[in-house]
Amino acid sequence: MSVMTKIIAIANQKGGVGKTTTSVNLAASLAAAKRRVLLVDIDPQGNATMGSGINKLNLKVSTYDVLMGDKTISEVITRSEASGYDLLPSNSDLTGAEVALLDELAREVRLRTALESIKDNYDFIFIDCPPALNMLTVNALVAATAVIIPMQCEYYALEGLTSLLATIDKIKKYLNPKLKIEGLLRTMYDPRNNLATQVSAQLLEHFGEKVYRTIIPRNVRLAEAPSHGLPILKYDKSCSGALAYLALAGEMLRRENIAA
C-alpha cells in the first residue's frame, strides 16, 4: 500500500510561539525514526535554514527562485547533514517574492506546483511559515494537506488562533478543500504558571483530540540549539526539549498508523 506523503504547514501568525523550533526538531526527530523528510523554509527570516546548519547568507539559490519559477525545486533542495533531512532553504530574498507574486498568475499555487514533482520522494514535508498571514503563508496552506499550529498557552493565544482558523477555513473553501488541522501543539510550557494551565484546559475543551498529548516544555537547551545550527537531538539528546520532540514524532506516527 503506498502511503500518501504528508505535507504539513507549521503556521501561526503570532511570532515567537515555537514554529521554527517545531519545524526543525520535528523534522529531525522523524528523520531519526528513518522517515524521509523535507523541510521547506518559506520565511524570509531564514531561521529554519540557519537552524538546520545551512548559512542563509551564502545561498546562491533559495525558495525565492522556486516560487518565481526561475529554478526547479530539485535544483534548490540541499541536504542538512547535521539534521538528517533535505532542506529547501530561504533568506531575505523571499521578502521580494511577497511583492513580486502579487502581479503573477496562479500566485497562490506556486509552492504546491513546485512540490508536485518531488513529493513522492518523501514521507513528510514540513513547511515553516512566516509569522504573518501573507502570500507566503497562503502558498504554504494551499500546498499543504494539513496544518500544525504551535501555540504558547498565554493570554492572547486563543485570540490569534481564531483568525488563523478563519484563514484556514477560507483557504479550504476556495483553494484547497483537502486542508485539515493536523493538531495543536502546546509549546514553551511552564506548568508552574496558572494561566498556562487554564489556557491548556481551554484548548482541550475546544479542540479535544486535535490537541497533541505531547507538550513542549520551556527549555534552555532547546533555545540554544539553533545558534549552533543543530536540531536539539544532535545538540543535547537527553534534555527535556529533545525528549518532547521525540515523543511528538512518536505520537504523530502512532496517529498515522491508526488512520491508515
N, C-alpha and C positions, 0 to 999 in steps of 0.2 A: 504494500500500500504506500503510495507516495504521499508524504506529509507536506502540506502546504507550508511555504515559507511564511513566517510571521513577520510582518513589517510593523514595528511599534514606534509611534511618535512619543517622545517623553516631553510633555508640554505642561506649562503653567505660565500665564502671562506675568505672574509675580516673580521678581528676581530673587535670588538668594534662598531658594527653597530646596536646593539639592538636585536640580535637574542634571547638571553635568556630572556631578559625583555619582548619581544613579546610572547615567548612561555609560560612563567609563567602567564602573565597578560591576554592574550587572553584565555588561558585555564580556568583561574579563572572567567573571565567575562562570558564565555559560561556556566560554571558550575552554576554561579549565575542566568543565564537565564534557569535553570533547564534542561540543557543538560548533558548527561553522558559523561564524559571526562577522557581520559587517557593521561598523559604526559610522553613521553619516553625520558629520558636523555641519549644521546649517545655521549656525550662529556666528555672525561676523566677529564676535569676541575671540573665537577660535580656542576656547578653553578646553574643549574635549580633545582637540588636536594636541595642544600642549600637554594635557594630562595623559595622553597616550604616548608621550615621549617623542613627538614629532614637532620640530621647531616651525611655528607658523610663519616666522619672518623669512625662512629660507625656501618657502614653497614657490615652485615655478608655475604650478597649476593647482587649482583648488575647485571646490564646489561651484564657485562662481562660473568657471569655464564650462562646467557641465550644464548649469541652468541656462546659460546664454547660448548653448548649442555650439560652442567653439571646440569642445573636446568631447569624446565619448567617455562614459563613466569608467570603462576599463583602462583608459589612458591615465586616469587621475587617481584611481584607487592605489593605496600604498599599504604596506604591511607594518603593523605596530608589533615589532618583535618583543618589546617589553610586555605587551599585554596579551599576545596570542590571537589577536583578531585583525581583520582588514579595516582600513580607515579611508573614508572619503574626507580629506582634510579641508579646513577652512581658515580664512584670515579676513582682515578688514576689507578686502576687495568685495566681499559679499554685500557690504553696505551699498555699493554701486548697483548690485543686482536688484535691490529693493526698488530703486528708481527706474532702472532700465526695463525691468519686467512690466512696468505699468503700461508701456506702449506696445508690448509684444502680444502676438496672438497666442491663445491657449496658455496664458501665463500661469494659470493655477495648476496645470498638469505637467509642468516641466520635469519635476523630480520623479513623478510616477512613470513617465515615459522613459526616463533615463534608467530607472531601476528595472524596468521590464526585461532588458536584455541580460541582466546578470543575476536576477533574484534567485533563480534555481540553484545557484552555486552556494547558497547559504540556508541555514536553518532559521536564523534570526537576523533581522536587520533593524537596528535601533537608530532613530533619528533624534539628535539632540537639538531641540528647538530654541530660538531666541526668546528672551523674556518679554514678548510683545505679541499681540495678535495681528501680525503684519503679513505681507505677501509670502515671506519665507515660511512662517508658521502654517499659512494656508497650504502652501506646497507640500509641507510635511504631512498635514492632516488629509490631504487628497491622496497622497501616496500610500498612507498607512492603512493597515487592516484594523489596527487597534491603538488605543492611547493609554499610556500610564501617566497618572497625574501625581507627581510627588508634592507633598504639602506639609508645611510646618503646622503643628497644632497650636495656632495662636489666634488672637482676636479677629484679625481681618481675613483669615484664611478662607472662611466659608463665603465671604463676600466675593472674593476673587474667583472662587470656584463657580459661583452662579453664572458669571459672564463667560467663563470658559465653556461651561456646559451648554450655554445658549449658542456659542460659536460652533461647537461640535454638532449640535442639532441642525444648524443651518447647513453645514458642510455635508452632513448626512443626507439632508433633504435635496440639495441642489447638485452636489458634485461627487459624493462618494457614499452611496447607500450602504456599503459594506462596513463602514466605520463603526466600531463599538468601543466602549470603555473597557479596557482590559483590567484595570484595577487602580485603586487609590493607595498611595504609599505614604505612610506617616514617617517623616524624616526629622533629623535633628531633635530627637525626642528626649525630653528630660522628665522622668516620672516624678521628680520632686516638685514639679510645677503644677499647681492645682488647675490652672487654666488649660494646660496641655491635656490633662486627664479629662476635663469637661468636653473640650473640643473633640478629642478622640472618641468619647462616648457618643457625641452628636453624629459624628461621621458614621459610626457603626449603626446608629439608629436609622439614619437616612439611606445609607448605601449597602448595609448588610454584608453579603458575600463579596461584594466588589472591593471591600477594603482588605488589603493583604493582612494576613495574620502577623507576618514579619514586620517588626518596627525597626527603623534605622536610628540608633541612638546618637546623641551628641557625642562626638569622639575626636579628640585632638589628633590622633594618628591619621584619621580619615581626612582631616582638614590639611594635614601636612603633605600627604602623598602626592598631590598634583604638582607641587613645586619641584618634585624630584622626577616628574614625567613618568610616574609609575601608578598602576592601579594598586589599591590597598593590599591585594593578595601578594604582590611582589614586594611591597614596602614593609608590611608588618602583618603576616598572615594569621597571627594569633590574637590580634586586638579585637575589641568588640565590634568595630565597624566592619572588619573583614568577615567575621563570623556571621554578621547580619546579612551582608550581601550574598554570601554563600547560601544562607538559609532562604533568602528571597529567590535565588536561582532555583533552588530545590523546590520551593513552593510553586514556582511557575511551571516547572517540568511536571510536577505531580498534577497540576490543574490540566496541563496539556493531555496527559495520559487519560485522565478522567473524561475529558472532552472527546478524545479520539475513540 
